[in-house]
Amino acid sequence: MNPSDMNLPKLSFKELLARHTGLEEEWRRREIKQTSNNFTGDIAEHLFRKAFPSWKRQSNSNAGFDAIDIKGARAFIKQHSFHMQ
């Protein structure tokens, strides 16, 4: 969806912030946003869990891995962002 389709360029800073806050709350409710970190990392973890449902997400306090499978294998989930100009 193109931002101009949602009139985002016409929204004030306050309106954009309110929309962002509402989206963050909804992402947390859906258990997509899990941390206060960059949201792209949370999206990567969410997509990993959807692709590999047998893997279990670990708490943020587990250093070195983000998910574990039933055999004890560990995964450190990374993401990279590319900004198109």
C-alpha positions as CSV (number, residue, x, y, z in Angstrom):
1,M,0.0,0.0,0.0
2,N,1.3,3.4,-1.0
3,P,1.6,5.9,1.9
4,S,-0.2,8.5,-0.2
5,D,-3.2,6.1,-0.5
6,M,-3.6,6.5,3.3
7,N,-3.1,10.3,3.2
8,L,0.0,9.9,5.4
9,P,1.7,12.9,3.8
10,K,-1.2,15.1,4.9
11,L,-1.2,14.0,8.5
12,S,0.3,16.2,11.2
13,F,3.1,15.0,13.4
14,K,0.7,14.4,16.3
15,E,-1.7,12.4,14.0
16,L,1.2,10.3,12.7
17,L,2.4,9.7,16.3
18,A,-1.1,8.6,17.4
19,R,-1.3,6.2,14.4
20,H,2.1,4.8,15.2
21,T,1.2,4.3,18.9
22,G,-2.0,2.6,17.9
23,L,-0.1,0.3,15.5
24,E,2.5,-0.6,18.2
25,E,-0.2,-1.5,20.6
26,E,-1.9,-3.7,18.0
27,W,1.4,-5.4,17.0
28,R,2.0,-6.2,20.7
29,R,-1.6,-7.5,21.1
30,R,-0.9,-9.8,18.2
31,E,2.4,-10.8,19.7
32,I,4.4,-9.6,16.7
33,K,6.2,-6.8,18.6
34,Q,7.9,-8.3,21.5
35,T,10.7,-5.9,22.5
36,S,11.5,-2.2,22.6
37,N,14.2,-2.8,19.9
38,N,14.0,-2.0,16.3
39,F,10.7,-3.3,15.0
40,T,12.3,-5.1,12.0
41,G,13.9,-7.5,14.4
42,D,10.5,-8.3,15.9
43,I,9.1,-8.8,12.5
44,A,11.9,-11.2,11.6
45,E,11.3,-13.3,14.7
46,H,7.5,-13.3,14.0
47,L,8.1,-14.5,10.5
48,F,10.5,-17.2,11.7
49,R,7.9,-18.5,14.2
50,K,5.3,-18.6,11.5
51,A,7.6,-20.5,9.1
52,F,8.9,-22.8,11.8
53,P,6.0,-23.3,14.3
54,S,7.8,-26.1,16.2
55,W,10.5,-23.7,17.3
56,K,9.8,-21.9,20.5
57,R,10.7,-18.2,21.1
58,Q,13.0,-17.7,24.0
59,S,12.9,-14.8,26.5
60,N,15.0,-11.7,25.8
61,S,17.4,-12.7,28.6
62,N,18.8,-15.7,26.6
63,A,22.0,-14.4,25.2
64,G,23.1,-15.9,21.9
65,F,19.8,-17.4,20.7
66,D,16.2,-16.4,20.0
67,A,14.5,-19.7,19.4
68,I,15.0,-23.4,20.3
69,D,13.5,-26.5,18.7
70,I,12.4,-29.7,20.4
71,K,15.8,-31.3,19.9
72,G,17.6,-28.4,21.6
73,A,18.9,-26.8,18.5
74,R,19.2,-23.0,18.9
75,A,18.6,-20.3,16.3
76,F,19.9,-16.7,16.5
77,I,17.4,-14.8,14.2
78,K,18.9,-11.8,12.3
79,Q,17.4,-9.4,9.9
80,H,18.7,-6.8,7.5
81,S,16.8,-3.8,6.3
82,F,17.2,-2.3,2.8
83,H,15.9,1.2,2.2
84,M,14.8,1.8,-1.4
85,Q,15.2,5.3,-2.7
